[in-house]
Amino acid sequence: MKKYLYILLTAGTIASLTSCNKLLDDNRYPEDTQTNSPEFWNNVVNVQGEVNGLYNYYYGYGNAAGRNGTFYFQSLNDDQIGDVENGGFKQWDNLTVPGAQTSWNNSYIVIRRCNYIIENVATNSMSPSQKANFMGMAKVNRARENYSLVQHFGNVPLIMQVIDPSDDALLYGPATDRNVVMDSVVADLDYAIANIGTVKEPLDFSQDMARALKVEACLYEATYQKYYNNDNTRANQFFQMAVDAAAQLLNKYSFCSDYASIYNSCYSGEDGIALLQNNPEIIFMKAYERGVVSNSISKYTATATPIDGMSKDAFDSYLFVDGKPLASTSENTSDMGYMDETGLCIQNLLDVRDKRLSAVIDPYVYYDGLPWKRSNSDLMTSLSGYGCKKFSNPLMNTASAQTDSQGFLAAPLFWISKVALEYAEAKAEMGTLTDADLNISLNPLYLRAGLPAQTVSSLSSINDPANNMGVSSLIWEVRRCRRAELMYDGYRYWDLIRWHQLDKLDTTKYPNINLGANITPALEVAPANNVNGYFQMFPNNQRIFEDKYYLYPIGQTQINQNPNLKQNPGWN
């Protein structure tokens, strides 16, 4: 058992286990009083243990039976219809100001731990290169949390040191302008890129992981500034930083031949499943192993309990095999499957579309009255009729596939296809995208998906009438490719924010995001939830957009504790 798996566990769980390499003693995250000594911080193993503890905050496919993963479970978008736990169609994460904002608290806990590592390593007796290596690892994590805070809240306090409880100026200071915070994110990532040493596995915080995070954060900032703040000067600065960082990664990593393998591989080789760490795309990943640290994403997408399903809007967004959208393809545009001895089959629809669609959803529509199952699943039902195949593997034993806390598929966290999408988008936004750029970014994704390669001219001439974002055909097609490639991966909500398109989640304006599969052939078998031949689980539920939803509200507890904080607009 490699030690890297153990660092993903909580300190309490680790304390109950044993290992042959003193991992229990070395890699626990001690209380500050236990680490407040030069002797502790002069020990390389101790410092590595402190850094390793930061892996706990990468949720991937979630931990144990939790639904806190960043894939699939983040269903507040126009791609997924979810979730029944809320008693209806998925609403905004905050409808009122919460008492305490968990995401705020969690990020500042991690930032404090990073600051504690940085300050103590800076004064220890290690060599300059050892110090810089550990400080770089802490800074990449601090950057990640500050970036997340800006995404959620906009202006936030920028805390770059361990706060003394008696220091009222830092404890109760005002929020820092988001531009300053994002500049600090870039500075931290640049330090990490320059100073993290050589690593062996994609489970390590590395220079390339810092580069990949820089690409994502800079693209977010650039598009937010362009479309929300109308600041093209700052936008172009960040677009260029994203391009430069992405180019370094595109020159180093290669694309795999099997899209599904990015999501249904594992770390330990159980059940003969391929190893994610051997995938040439993977820059950084989260490992799982049954009985050590596990997830439940395979179980949640293979159950009789209704699961979140793809929306008709998302289904219709996939290109056809001729490289054309629904409005202009020469292929059969019907979205109607057919009844066979197993159920309502839609394989005929998948055969004429982007192959990524058949890797994401199952070839049968399933819901109450028309259940269907995979070889290792329970009978399944979906809130839209469309299922979720993406995080399953037919080789996984049935018990692991159907049982909470028994899943062991590994989660990609940064990988080259995602970087390629970000590179192409940044270049398109700057107006500098070339055919050569497409050949190292989007065309490998198109070809893998069974679609023809494209040129800047061909993408610019598609002119899909479904384009409802007020952008050029080129940018619309780049965004479409991103949507298809990262379907169910947890990015769509934040994409709509940075593009200033969050109103696309309003079901009164865009009803197809609350509409599911065509069930016309099955109406005699299962007529419930039929709206003009389409499945609709929540016909009476609506989600209405207000401009305030671009930022989360700051928790009332946080504001009560710090009167210098101001509530975000619209949430008073």
KELUM-339390 format. One record per residue (C-alpha): residue in one letter; x, y, z. Coordinates in steps of 0.25 Angstrom, whole numbers, padded with zeros to 4 digits, always signed. Example, Ala and Ser with C-alpha at 12.3 -4.5 7.8 and 13.67 -1.06 7.14 Angstrom:
REM residues 2
A+0049-0018+0031S+0055-0004+0029
***
This chain:
REM residues 572
M+0000+0000+0000K+0006+0013-0004K+0006+0024+0006Y-0001+0034-0003L-0014+0027-0002Y-0013+0029+0013I-0011+0044+0013L-0025+0045+0007L-0031+0040+0020T-0036+0049+0031A-0026+0050+0043G-0036+0042+0052T-0037+0031+0042I-0022+0030+0040A-0020+0030+0055S-0028+0016+0055L-0019+0010+0045T-0005+0004+0044S+0005+0004+0033C+0019-0001+0031N+0026+0013+0029K+0022+0020+0041L+0011+0028+0033L+0002+0029+0045D+0012+0037+0053D+0018+0044+0042N+0006+0049+0033R-0004+0053+0043Y-0008+0067+0043P-0005+0071+0058E-0011+0082+0066D-0003+0095+0065T+0002+0094+0079Q+0008+0081+0075T+0016+0087+0063N+0020+0100+0070S+0034+0096+0072P+0047+0098+0063E+0050+0083+0065F+0037+0079+0058W+0039+0088+0046N+0053+0084+0044N+0049+0070+0041V+0046+0067+0026V+0037+0056+0029N+0028+0064+0038V+0027+0076+0028Q+0024+0066+0017G+0013+0061+0026E+0007+0075+0028V+0007+0077+0013N+0001+0063+0010G-0011+0067+0019L-0015+0077+0009Y-0019+0066+0000N-0031+0064+0009Y-0038+0076+0002Y-0038+0070-0012Y-0051+0064-0012G-0051+0057-0026Y-0062+0047-0026G-0066+0049-0012N-0062+0042+0001A-0068+0029+0006A-0084+0031+0005G-0083+0046+0003R-0088+0054-0008N-0078+0065-0007G-0070+0061-0019T-0067+0072-0030F-0072+0062-0041Y-0087+0059-0045F-0092+0063-0031Q-0091+0078-0034S-0104+0078-0042L-0108+0093-0042N-0106+0095-0057D-0113+0094-0070D-0107+0080-0073Q-0114+0072-0061I-0127+0071-0056G-0126+0069-0041D-0129+0066-0030V-0140+0059-0022E-0133+0061-0009N-0138+0075-0009G-0152+0071-0012G-0152+0076-0026F-0144+0082-0037K-0130+0087-0033Q-0131+0101-0027W-0120+0111-0025D-0110+0107-0014N-0115+0119-0006L-0129+0125-0006T-0126+0133+0006V-0114+0138+0014P-0109+0126+0022G-0106+0126+0037A-0091+0122+0034Q-0085+0120+0020T-0078+0106+0020S-0070+0109+0007W-0065+0122+0014N-0061+0115+0026N-0054+0103+0019S-0046+0111+0010Y-0040+0120+0022I-0037+0107+0030V-0028+0102+0018I-0022+0116+0016R-0018+0116+0031R-0012+0103+0030C-0004+0107+0017N+0001+0120+0024Y+0005+0112+0036I+0014+0103+0027I+0019+0115+0019E+0023+0123+0032N+0030+0111+0039V+0037+0105+0027A+0043+0119+0024T+0050+0119+0037N+0054+0104+0039S+0068+0099+0036M+0066+0092+0023S+0073+0095+0010P+0068+0107+0002S+0063+0097-0009Q+0056+0089+0001K+0049+0101+0008A+0045+0106-0006N+0039+0092-0010F+0030+0091+0002M+0026+0106+0002G+0023+0104-0013M+0013+0093-0009A+0007+0101+0002K+0005+0113-0008V-0002+0105-0019N-0012+0101-0009R-0014+0115-0003A-0016+0120-0017R-0026+0109-0020E-0034+0113-0008N-0033+0128-0011Y-0038+0126-0025S-0050+0118-0020L-0053+0129-0010V-0053+0139-0021Q-0062+0130-0030H-0072+0129-0019F-0072+0143-0012G-0064+0153-0021N-0057+0162-0011V-0052+0154+0001P-0041+0157+0012L-0027+0153+0007I-0020+0146+0018M-0006+0143+0015Q+0000+0141+0029V-0004+0133+0042I-0013+0142+0049D-0010+0145+0064P-0024+0144+0071S-0020+0158+0078D-0018+0165+0064D-0032+0172+0062A-0027+0178+0049L-0025+0165+0042L-0037+0158+0049Y-0047+0168+0046G-0042+0175+0034P-0050+0178+0021A-0051+0170+0009T-0040+0172-0002D-0043+0175-0016R-0044+0162-0024N-0034+0167-0034V-0024+0168-0023V-0027+0154-0018M-0026+0148-0032D-0013+0155-0034S-0008+0148-0021V-0013+0135-0027V-0004+0137-0039A+0008+0141-0031D+0006+0128-0022L+0005+0119-0034D+0017+0125-0041Y+0025+0123-0028A+0020+0108-0028I+0024+0106-0043A+0038+0112-0040N+0041+0104-0028I+0034+0091-0026G+0044+0080-0028T+0043+0067-0036V+0031+0058-0033K+0029+0044-0037E+0014+0042-0038P+0001+0050-0042L-0003+0049-0027D+0008+0059-0024F+0006+0074-0023S+0015+0078-0035Q+0020+0089-0044D+0010+0084-0055M-0001+0083-0045A+0001+0098-0042R+0002+0101-0057A-0011+0094-0059L-0018+0102-0048K-0012+0114-0053V-0018+0112-0067E-0032+0110-0060A-0031+0121-0051C-0026+0131-0061L-0036+0127-0072Y-0047+0129-0061E-0042+0143-0057A-0040+0147-0072T-0054+0143-0076Y-0060+0149-0064Q-0053+0162-0066K-0057+0162-0081Y-0072+0158-0080Y-0076+0163-0066N-0067+0175-0063N-0064+0179-0077D-0049+0181-0074N-0043+0176-0087T-0029+0181-0083R-0028+0172-0071A-0036+0161-0078N-0025+0160-0089Q-0014+0160-0078F-0020+0148-0072F-0024+0141-0085Q-0009+0142-0089M-0004+0136-0076A-0014+0124-0078V-0009+0122-0092D+0006+0122-0088A+0004+0112-0076A-0005+0103-0085A+0005+0103-0096Q+0016+0097-0087L+0006+0086-0083L+0002+0083-0097N+0016+0081-0101K+0018+0070-0090Y+0005+0062-0089S-0002+0054-0099F-0017+0050-0102C-0022+0037-0099S-0030+0029-0109D-0042+0025-0100Y-0050+0037-0094A-0057+0028-0084S-0044+0023-0078I-0041+0037-0072Y-0053+0035-0063N-0054+0020-0061S-0040+0015-0057C-0034+0013-0044Y-0022+0014-0035S-0019+0000-0030G-0023-0009-0042E-0035-0016-0035D-0044-0025-0044G-0034-0023-0055I-0038-0008-0057A-0028+0000-0064L-0019+0010-0056L-0022+0024-0057Q-0008+0028-0053N-0003+0021-0066N-0012+0030-0075P-0004+0040-0083E-0014+0051-0080I-0013+0051-0065I-0006+0063-0058F-0012+0061-0044M-0022+0051-0039K-0029+0046-0026A-0027+0032-0023Y-0037+0022-0016E-0036+0008-0011R-0047-0001-0005G-0045-0002+0010V-0035+0010+0011V-0042+0022+0004S-0054+0020-0005N-0065+0027-0012S-0079+0024-0016I-0081+0031-0029S-0082+0017-0036K-0093+0013-0027Y-0101+0027-0028T-0101+0025-0043A-0106+0011-0043T-0117+0011-0034A-0133+0009-0033T-0133+0023-0026P-0135+0033-0036I-0122+0039-0040D-0119+0053-0047G-0121+0052-0062M-0116+0059-0074S-0126+0070-0079K-0131+0071-0093D-0124+0084-0094A-0111+0077-0092F-0114+0065-0101D-0118+0074-0112S-0105+0082-0111Y-0096+0070-0116L-0092+0070-0130F-0095+0060-0141V-0085+0051-0147D-0084+0060-0159G-0079+0071-0150K-0092+0079-0151P-0102+0083-0140L-0116+0079-0139A-0121+0091-0148S-0112+0088-0160T-0108+0073-0160S-0111+0063-0171E-0113+0052-0161N-0126+0047-0155T-0130+0058-0145S-0140+0050-0137D-0138+0049-0122M-0148+0037-0122G-0143+0023-0118Y-0151+0010-0120M-0156-0001-0111D-0149-0014-0111E-0150-0026-0101T-0141-0019-0091G-0148-0005-0091L-0147+0008-0098C-0134+0008-0106I-0127+0020-0111Q-0115+0014-0118N-0120+0019-0131L-0119+0033-0126L-0105+0031-0120D-0100+0025-0133V-0101+0038-0141R-0096+0047-0130D-0083+0051-0124K-0077+0038-0117R-0075+0046-0104L-0090+0045-0102S-0090+0030-0103A-0079+0030-0092V-0087+0039-0083I-0101+0033-0084D-0107+0019-0085P-0113+0013-0098Y-0126+0012-0091V-0136+0022-0085Y-0140+0018-0071Y-0149+0023-0060D-0161+0018-0051G-0168+0008-0060L-0157+0006-0070P-0145+0002-0061W-0132-0003-0068K-0119-0009-0062R-0105-0010-0066S-0098-0023-0064N-0093-0019-0050S-0104-0010-0046D-0117-0009-0039L-0130-0006-0047M-0128+0009-0050T-0137+0021-0050S-0134+0035-0055L-0140+0049-0052S-0139+0052-0067G-0140+0038-0073Y-0125+0039-0078G-0115+0032-0069C-0101+0034-0065K-0091+0024-0070K-0079+0032-0069F-0074+0028-0055S-0076+0013-0057N-0068+0002-0061P-0074-0012-0066L-0061-0019-0060M-0064-0014-0046N-0070-0025-0037T-0085-0024-0034A-0083-0021-0019S-0074-0009-0021A-0083-0004-0032Q-0095-0004-0024T-0091-0002-0009D-0088+0011-0002S-0074+0014+0001Q-0069+0002-0007G-0065+0010-0020F-0051+0011-0024L-0050+0018-0038A-0040+0029-0038A-0043+0043-0040P-0036+0052-0050L-0033+0066-0044F-0025+0072-0055W-0023+0066-0069I-0018+0070-0083S-0032+0070-0090K-0037+0080-0080V-0024+0089-0082A-0026+0088-0097L-0040+0093-0096E-0035+0105-0088Y-0024+0108-0098A-0034+0108-0109E-0044+0117-0102A-0033+0127-0098K-0028+0128-0112A-0042+0129-0118E-0045+0140-0108M-0033+0148-0112G-0036+0146-0126T-0022+0139-0129L-0027+0124-0130T-0021+0118-0142D-0023+0105-0150A-0010+0100-0144D-0015+0103-0130L-0027+0095-0133N-0018+0083-0137I-0012+0083-0123S-0025+0085-0115L-0039+0083-0120N-0036+0074-0132P-0031+0062-0124L-0044+0063-0116Y-0053+0064-0128L-0045+0052-0135R-0046+0044-0122A-0061+0047-0122G-0063+0042-0136L-0065+0056-0142P-0057+0062-0154A-0046+0071-0151Q-0049+0086-0151T-0042+0099-0156V-0044+0113-0151S-0052+0116-0163S-0061+0104-0162L-0065+0107-0148S-0067+0121-0151S-0077+0117-0162I-0086+0108-0154N-0094+0119-0149D-0103+0110-0140P-0117+0117-0138A-0116+0111-0124N-0106+0121-0120N-0112+0129-0109M-0100+0135-0103G-0098+0147-0112V-0084+0142-0116S-0077+0138-0130S-0080+0125-0136L-0065+0121-0133I-0066+0124-0118W-0080+0117-0118E-0074+0104-0124V-0062+0105-0114R-0071+0106-0103R-0080+0094-0109C-0067+0085-0109R-0064+0089-0095R-0078+0086-0091A-0078+0072-0097E-0064+0068-0092L-0066+0072-0078M-0081+0068-0077Y-0084+0064-0062D-0070+0069-0058G-0075+0080-0049Y-0070+0092-0057R-0083+0097-0065Y-0088+0105-0053W-0075+0113-0052D-0074+0114-0067L-0088+0121-0068I-0084+0131-0057R-0071+0135-0064W-0078+0136-0077H-0088+0145-0071Q-0099+0135-0075L-0105+0130-0062D-0119+0134-0066K-0118+0121-0075L-0122+0114-0062D-0135+0121-0062T-0146+0110-0065T-0156+0120-0069K-0147+0125-0080Y-0141+0112-0084P-0151+0101-0081N-0142+0090-0088I-0133+0090-0076N-0145+0084-0068L-0149+0074-0079G-0143+0060-0081A-0144+0049-0091N-0154+0046-0102I-0162+0035-0097T-0173+0035-0107P-0171+0020-0111A-0173+0016-0096L-0185+0024-0093E-0194+0012-0092V-0184+0005-0082A-0181+0017-0074P-0189+0030-0077A-0186+0037-0064N-0178+0051-0065N-0181+0052-0080V-0181+0066-0085N-0184+0066-0100G-0176+0053-0101Y-0164+0057-0093F-0161+0052-0079Q-0162+0063-0068M-0160+0060-0054F-0163+0074-0048P-0173+0080-0057N-0178+0090-0046N-0165+0094-0041Q-0157+0106-0046R-0144+0113-0044I-0144+0128-0046F-0131+0136-0048E-0127+0148-0041D-0114+0156-0043K-0111+0154-0029Y-0108+0139-0031Y-0095+0143-0038L-0089+0143-0024Y-0092+0135-0012P-0097+0142+0000I-0087+0144+0012G-0092+0136+0024Q-0099+0145+0035T-0089+0138+0045Q-0077+0143+0037I-0083+0157+0036N-0087+0158+0051Q-0073+0154+0055N-0066+0164+0046P-0075+0177+0044N-0065+0182+0034L-0070+0172+0024K-0081+0176+0014Q-0092+0167+0009N-0091+0164-0006P-0101+0172-0015G-0116+0167-0014W-0114+0159-0001N-0117+0169+0009
***
